[in-house]
Every structure is written in C-alpha cells, then in structure tokens.
Amino acid sequence: MIRVPGQPGKDLCDPHLGYTRRDILRVGGSSMLGLSLGSILQLQAQQVRASEKKVGEPKAKSIILCYLQGGPSHIDLWDPKENVPDNVKSVFSNISTVLPGVQFTELLPKLAQVIDKATLIRSMSYTPNGLFNHTAAIYQMMTGYTTDKVSPSGQLEPPSPKDFPNFGSNIIRLRPPQEPMLPFVMLPRPLQESNVVGKGGTAGFLGKAFDPYTLYPSGDDMDMAKMNKINVSDLEMRADVYGERMERRAKLLDTINAGMPDIDRAVKDYKLNEYYDQALSLIASGRARDAFAIEQESRETRDRYGRNTFGQSLLLARRLVEAGTRVVEVVWPKVANSDNHSWDVHVGLSNRMKKQAAPMLDSGLSALLVDLDERGLLDETLVVAVGEFGRSPQRGVSTSGNGNSDDGRDHWPYCYTALVAGAGIKRGYVHGKSDQTASAPVENPVHPGELLATIYESFGIAPETIVYNHLNQPRELVKAEAVSALYA
C-alpha cells in the first residue's frame, strides 16, 4: 500500500467535507493509484474558481514563513530603545548591525551581521483594533480575516471547514508547483494556543485537497533532536512495487482508455492524462523523499543552522523549496501559553530569551538567509519572519488579562517587528518606525493584512482576487493592498 499522510478522512455523514488526502492516496494497490490520485488532481483543478487578476511578473517562486508563534518581544530583539524608563528599557545591551544607525540587542549577533540581506518592518500594527488573543491574532496573520468569536484572552473555537484558508493554501491553488513535489509543507508542529490546535493552519473552505502536508516528528517540544526522527516511509513504495511495474500499469490504463471511445469523448476536456501523469510522477520520482533527507547535509551546514528543532526545520525548509515546494511554514516549536523556549514571556524573560529562544532564532534565521543567498535561491524565495504580535513596552503590566512578573511582558498587537527578505524585496532597508517606547508606529504602519497582500503580489497574485467560500459567496483573498515600498 502506498500512503501519503493527510487529515482525517470524512465519513458519509459529512459529504460537504469532500475528499481528503487520506481518502485518495490510501489505495489498495498501485494499479489503482493513477486513476484515484489523478482524479483528485483533476477535481482540484475544477475547484479553482477565482476571478484572478495578475499583477505583473511574479518575483517569488516559493516562500518560507518563519512563524514566531507566541509573540516575540520586539524591544528585546530588533527594536531596542534608549533613554526610556527602566521598566521599558530592555535588560539586554544594544549592539550595532551592518546597517548604519540600526541596532539590535545582544541576543542577535549573527543576524546583525547579515541584516543587509533583508528588510525590517518596525511598524507592524493591528491598530485601530488590537487582537490580544493568540489564536485570534494567529488566524488574522495567516488568513487576513478575523475569527467570528474573539475574546480578549483565552481560547476560541477549533478549526472548521468554514474557516478562511491559510495564505499558503491560496497560493498553491492559484500557483501550483511545476515540479512533481509536495506543494505546501508545515512543520515541525501545528499552530496552537493551549488546546486550540491548527486554527488558521488549514485550507478551510477551499477543501482539504489544499491543506498543507504536515510533518510533525514524534517527541515533545523540548526534544531538540526531534528532526532526526523524521519518518517519510509514507512516501515510499513497497519494495515489490517498482517503477517499471507502475509504468506497465499506466500503459494498461492507456489500452483500456483506447477501447472506450465514448468515455474518451465524454471526458476529453478534463485532461485526465495530465493529472494521471502528475500523480504518477509525485510518487515515483522520489523527489519529496530526497528533500526530507537532511542527513545528506554536511556537518558544518547543520551546525550553522543550529542543532535544534527550529534550526533543522529551517534547513529542511531550504531543501524543500530547492526541490520545488511552493510554500513552507516553519512554526516555532513551542506553543503559546507555555514556558521554556516559548516567546510568550509573561515571566522569566531574561533567562528564556537569552539562553533559550533567541540563540535558536539568531543561528537559524541568519543561516537561512546566507544559505539561500549563496545558492542563488534568495532571488526567488520570499522569507518572512514574524509573530502574531509583540510584547508590551512596560514590563510587569497586564494588557490581556494575564499575570506578568517584573521580568515579563504581556501581549502587544499595536506595534512590533517583522523581517522580510528575497524575491524582489529591498536589501538593507528599514520600513516604518516605532515611537520612543515602541508602543505605536510613527511612520508607515503595516497591518498584517497588508503583509499578506505583499506576499500574494510577490507571487503575481492580486490581493483582491476573488475566491468562493463554502456558501458560494465571493471573498477577496485579503482586504488590503501590498506595501509597494518594500520592493526593490
């Protein structure tokens, strides 16, 4: 049996959910593979109902999103302030970067030396309506829309087939990859706040055919070696199923089709042979299996990214886009509302950021930028590093109903920082500016929706492109305009 893991399948009580990867790719024998998988690829193409307007030549062929789940403190990383009250000033010292006049804190020494390859957006903001809830802010960052139920703090409803799609699902729907490769991969864990898992991380009303392939190795979040446990046996053929046998069966299908002219005429507009070939190529090529083999990388390269879950996930992301994957979302490997290694620093900020989270970010993200650039991939790969919000300018205050120690900062959606690089984005540029205490933008505020619009436009997709939801209602990909000042 050939298997590719997907979301749990539907049953007869849920016909509206459509077919899932598991329904389609788990087939009883390879003789049925082409017909079953080819049929679903055909159905995917039929589902692309969009009034699409192109916006010039696309610069991006792929995107790697480094999603800093939990909300990192911008003041303690890449937007430090001086001459401010003690309860605002970072406990960490400032250092110079390669960009004149631009400072980071001491937590990002490696990134400070390569920031000339990227753009910093120091004016990310949800104003005028702040979203202090992790799940609500994550959902808006990933989809461009606000959830139906928003609470100041606490949990929301779980993922639903009615949700707006993750931006990656929209991209692979409108810009499917040209290689026989997994189009959208999410790793090493799902988006999560406490017991709400996956909100904003699915294809929602587009249907499960556009969900990401999820690679979640076994082990808890504190297992720094979990990427060594990657298991891609689901993408392997049985030992007794060889390419020659599959190709013989493909020819058998051609013979059957040749004897069925009436059926041929009935389906001639559906390009069944094209979809059959795509299905056969994806499984038989071994391209995906090879991309997951990070042990093929040199020891020096793996060390440079960092021997931890985040660093090795970014290395794998580079291998995936190099092999043809369109969208890779690397989710910070620690959930919001948790301790140790989490960016959600209500308490213990000094130790957790200095000894745990920041070193992993610094090594991994700097290595990714350099590696992509040296390989010539940065010109066509968009890299985005951002959380759902920043942290409160004042330590020890409550902004979301959570308790905070003097060595902690609460949620702060009104001003924070993002990093964007590659695919036509300016190098060595700082967009926007925060005020004296990093509480609000004073120049060029950028809403998360505008960041998504910029991502879409980088792929040559107009942000106002219309998609149809589960009720067949027209909806824009995102109700925002791209930030043209970010482009070189």
Secondary structure, 3 states (H helix, E strand, C coil): CCCCCCCCCCCCCCHHHCCCHHHHHCCCCHHHHHHHHHHHHHHHHHHCCCECCECCCCCCCEEEEEECCCCCCCCCCCCCCCCCCCCCCCCCCEEECCCCCCEEECCCHHHHCCHHHEEEEEEECCCCCCCCCHHHHHHHHHHCCCCCCCCCCCCCCCCCCCCCCCHHHHHHHHCCCCCCCCCEEEECCCCEECCEECCCCCCHHHCHHHCCEECCCCCCCCCCCHHHHCCCHHHCCCCCCCHHHHHHHHHHHHHHHHCCHHHHHHHHHHCHHHHHHHHHHHHHCCHHHHHCCHHHCCHHHHHHHCCCHHHHHHHHHHHHHHHCCCEEEEECCCCECCCCCCCCCCCCHHHHHHHHHHHHHHHHHHHHHHHHHHCCCCCCEEEEEECCCEECCCCCCCCCCCCCCCCCCCEECCCEEEEEECCCECCCEEECEECCCCCCEEECCECHHHHHHHHHHHCCECCCCEEECCCCCEEECCCCCCCHHHEC
